[in-house]
Amino acid sequence: MKKPITKKKLAVLRTLGVRITQAEFAHSIHQFDPILAGDLNTEVMNYARANGLKYVDIPLKPALFFDPVKLLLGRTTHQSWVGPDRDILESVLKEIDLYEIYETFFFYSRYTADIARKFGKPLITETWVSYPKHPSKYLQPYSINVKTVMKATDFFIARSYSAVKYLKEFNIPDRKIEVIYQGLDLERFFPVKKGGSKKVKILFVGDLSSRKGLDDLLAVYPKLIKESGRKLELLVCGDGKLKEEVESMSEKLPVKYFGQVPNLKIPMIYQMADIFCGPSKTLYTFGIKRIDEEFGLVFQEALASGLPIVTNRCGGVPEVVGSDNFTNEEGDREALFNSLMSLIKDEKGRRQIGFRNRKRAEKLFNLEKQTAITEKEIKKRFF
């Protein structure tokens, strides 16, 4: 009688702001025995329980006695000086065969790198940072994390070709890098046939901030209503500094504000829309580039939902959306207005672009296909 084949255990670590998309990635792993480790997230925990995914909650604690980011912003962000409890993390990872982490500058990434070296386990790092001179390279304490992770990583999964440029800043050899796009569940995000409504609905999903370009969209929207000759409605999902402005506009103009929509319900909002607008912008501080749109999962979601897209040439966005959509210069409100006006007046054009966008998502961003590529690459390198 043949012994059952025991799969190697792969820990997918997302211990700061774990998301449903990351849980879906872990669940789509078939060649290994996946374990998702992250901070407490009820939605993700419920997803894991419903789908038989092993999920370990690892509590976060200040990495350097206090978190100046939380003191400054009043909340924990990806830049926060927090990390998982080291002892709990090590006890979870001790019996795992491979570790897969997300980005290089988090404290949990450094802790995992230390544990990987201690136990002699392979370390796989996803990299999303999309420009070479990212502050994490020289700004402490993040630069210490980056240096440790770069040295310990055996295989880098660059989530875009732009991310390769960042890795090259650290002289990472080509043999250790492979570009593999993040996949999306195309059975959760899919187009539906529009009909019955005479309104053209424009959708924005994301942080309600000027960095995501919502200020520009809100600025041109009243003019679109006035000059388009069409019935319009702006759909807004998210939370952030511009929340009050959105709510105020919704009292005077056709704006529907949904607030922070759970990940598992957001596909229905995409299906309500006719156009997706995400005019993201690069953020600078004292002339130094701090952050751009590294990839933009919302653009993947819009593609999969068969929506035409209006966006900007910001970070990795053009790489995601391709050449069929409207990509403008950052902050160019006139171009934003003209792009939206063009789509509002051209129903046939919207359908044609949306059809091509869905095909693009099926070709490049299918979750099962992209995960299979990832697993094949891991097995080739380590087994």
N, C-alpha and C positions, 0 to 999 in steps of 0.2 A: 504494500500500500504506500502510495506516494505521500510524502509529508507536504502539508500545505505551504505554499510559498509565503514567507513572511516579508512584508513590505518594509522598506526603510522608513523611519519616521522623519517627517519634515515639519519643523516648526515655522509657521508664518507669524512673524512678530510685528504687531502694530500697536505698541503699548501707549500711544498718545493719539487720541481722536480716531479710534478704529471706526471704519465705515462699512456699510452693507456691501459695497462693491468689493472690498477687501475680503469680506466673509465669503462672497460668491466666488472669488478667485480661489480661496482655500478649499471651498466645497467642490470646485471643478477639478481638483487634483485627483488623479486616479492611479498613477503609477507609484505613488508614495502614500504613506499613511499620514494625512495632514492633521496638524494641531494648530489652531488659531489662538494666539495669546495676545490679549489687549487689555486696556483699561475698561472700567465698567461702562457698558452701553446696553441698555435694556433691549433696544431694537435688534442689535446684533445678537445678543444672547438668545432672544426669542427665535431669531432666524436659525441660529445654530442648533437649538433644541429641536425645532421643527424639521430640520434637514439632516439630523444625525451627525452634525459636525462637532468635533471635540473643541470646546472653547474653555480657555483658562483665563480667569480674571486676575490680573496682577495689579495690585494697588500702586498708585503713584505717590511719590513723596519728594520733597525738595532735594535737588541734587547737591546744592551748595548752601545748605542751611536756610536759604530763603529764595524766593522767586521774584526778582525785580520786575519781570514782565507783568506778572499778575498785579503787583503793587501799582504799576504804571497804568495798565489797561483795565484792571478790575476783573480779569478773567484769565484762564489758562489758554494759551495758544501754542502753535507748533514751535514758537521761539522760546517758550517757557523753560526755566531752569528746573525742570522736574524730570524724574526718571522712575522706573519701576523699583520696587524693593529688591535690592541685590540678592539677598538670601533666597527669597521666594523665586526670583528669576533663575538663579543657578539650580535650585532644586527641581524646577520644571524642565530645564534644558539638559540636565545631567544625563538622562537616558534617551535623549533625542539624537538622531544620526546627522542631521543637517539643519542649519539655521538660515532663514531667509528674512532679511530686514529691509526696511523702507527708508531710504535716504541715509546720508552719512553724518549729519550734524546733530542729530538727536542724542540725548544722554543715554537713552535705552540702546541706541545703536552701538555706542562705545562700550556699554556694559556687556552687550552680547558679544562684541568683538573680543573683549577680555576673556569671557567664558569660553568662546570658541578656541582661543589659543591655549587656555588652561586644559581643556579636555581633548584638544587635537581634532576638533570637528570642523568640517568645511563650512565656510561662511559665504553666503550669496547676498549681494546688496543690490536692491533696485535703486536706480538713480533717475530723478526727475528734473533736478536743477538744470536749467536750459541755457545758461550763459557762463562764460569762463570766469569772470571776475566776481563771482558770487561772494557776498560778505563773509560767508561761513569759512572761506579760505584763510582769512586773516584776522577775523574778529573773535577774540576770546570771550567765553570758554568754548564756543562752537568749534573753533579751529583745532582745539585739542581733540575733540571728538572726531572731527574729520580725519586728522592725521592718523589716529589710532585705527579707525575703520578702514581707511585706504590701505594701510599696511597689512591688516589682517584678512581682507577680503580675497577670496580665491576666484570669484566669478562675479562680474558686474553685469546686471541686466539694465541696459540703457533704455528707458521708456520712450525715447525719441532720438533722432539723429542730432538734435541740438544738445541733448544731454551728453553725447560723446565729447563735445567740445569742452565741457566742464571737466570730464575725467582726464582729458589730455593735459589739462593744467597741472596735473599731478604725475604726469609721465606714466600713466597706466598703459601697459603694452596692449596692442590690439588683440592678442590671443586671449586676454582676460575679459574682453568686452563683446557683448552681443546685443544688437538692437532688437527688442521684442516688444511690440506694442501691448499695452494693457488691454485686456478683452472686456467686453460688455455683454450682459445677458440679453441677447436679441429676442428671446421669447418674452422678456419683461418689457422691453422697449420696442415697439413696432408701430407702423403707421396704421391709421384707420381711414376709411373713406369719409370725406367731408361732404356734408349735404344738409340742406334745410336752413342754415343760418346765412343771412346776408352780411353779417359782420365779418370783417377781416381782423383776426385776433393776433396780436404781437405778444410774444412771451419773453420774459426775462426771468432767469433763475440764477441765484447766487447771492453773495454778500451784497447788501444794499449800501454800496459805497461808490465813491468816485473812481477808485481803482478798477472796479468792474465796469465803469462807464455808465452807470445808471444815471448820473447827473446829466450826461449828454443826451441820453434817451428821453429823460423827463423834459429836457429843454426843447427838443424838436417835436415832441408828441402833440402839443397844442396846435402847432403849425400844420402838422400832418392832418389833423382833424379838420382844420379850416380849409385846406387847399386840395385834399385828395378827392373830395366828392364822394367818399365812401363812408359807410358806417364802420367805425373802428372800436376796438377794445384792447386795452393794455392789461395783460395778465402778469402779476409780479409775485414771485415766490422767494422767500428768504428773510433775513433779518440783518439789521445793521444801522449805521448812523443816519441813513436817509429814510428810515422808516416813517418818521413824522411827515416828511415831504410827500411820500407816496400816499399816506393816509389822507393828507390834506387835499391832494390832487383828486383822490377818489371821490371826494365830496362834491367836486365841481365838474369832473370830466369822466368819461367811461373808462374807469380803471378798477380792476378787481384785484384786491390784495389778499393773498391766501396765507400770508405768514410763513412760518417755517414748516414746510410740508415733509412728513416722514418719507424716507427714501423709497419705501415699498409702495407709496401712493403717488409719487411724483410722475410715473409714466402716464397716468390718466390726465394730468395737466398738459403734458406735451401733446397728447392726442386731441385736446381741445383747441390747440393753437394752429395758426396758418403760417406764421413766420417766427423764427427764433432770432432774437437780437441780444448779442453779448459783446458790446464794444469795449473790451478790456483795455487797460492802459498800464504802462510801466510806472512803478513808484520809485521816486528819487528822494533822497534826503541829503541836503547840502551838496547837490550835484552828483551824488553817488547812487548808482543804481542798486536798489534794495531788493526788488522783486518784480517779476513779470508773470504773465500767464504761462506757466511751464508747459502745460498740455491742455488742460481744461476738459474735465470729464463731462461737463454740461454740453460741450460741442459734440462729443461722441453720442450722447443721449439724443441730441437734436438730429444728428445724422441718422441714427437708428430709427427715430420716430418719423423719418421722411419729411423733415421740415427744411425749407430753404433757410440759409443763415446769413445774417449781417453781422460782421465783426471787424476787428482791426488786425493789422500786422503787428501782433504783440507776442513775443516769445515763441512758443511752439504751436500757436493756434493755426497758422497757415499750413503747417505740416499735417494737422488733424483734419481740417476742413477741405483741403485740396483747392483746385482752381475753379470749381463750378459756382462757388459762393461769392458774396460781396465782402472783400477784405479791404478796409480803408486805412488811412494814416490815423494814428492815435490822436484823439481829441478833435478830429475834423468833423465838426457838427454839420457842415454843409454837405459833405460826402455821405454822412450817416442819414441825413434827411433824404437825399436823392436816392440812395440805395433802397431805403424803406419805401419811398414813394413808387419806385420802379416795381417792386414786388407787390405792393398794395394794388396797383392798377393792372397787374398781369397775372390773372388766375392760372392761365395755362402755363406760364413760365414758372410759377410756384410749384405746380404739380410736376413739371419736368425736372426741375432742380431737386425737388424732394425725392423723386424716384431714383435719380442718380446718387443722391446722398445715402439712401438706404442700401443701394448696391455697394457703395464704398464701405459702409459699416460692415456689410456681410463679408467683404473681401479682406478688410484689414483689422477689424475689431471684434470678431466673433470670439466670445469667451472660451468656448470649448477648444476651438482651433488654436488660439493663442496660448492657452494653458498647455495643450499637447506639445506645442513647439518648445515651450519652456521646460517641460518635463524631459523631453528628448535631449535637450541641450545639457541639462543637469546630469542625466544618466551617462551621456557620452563623456562628460568631464570627470565624473567621480566614481562610476561603476562599470 
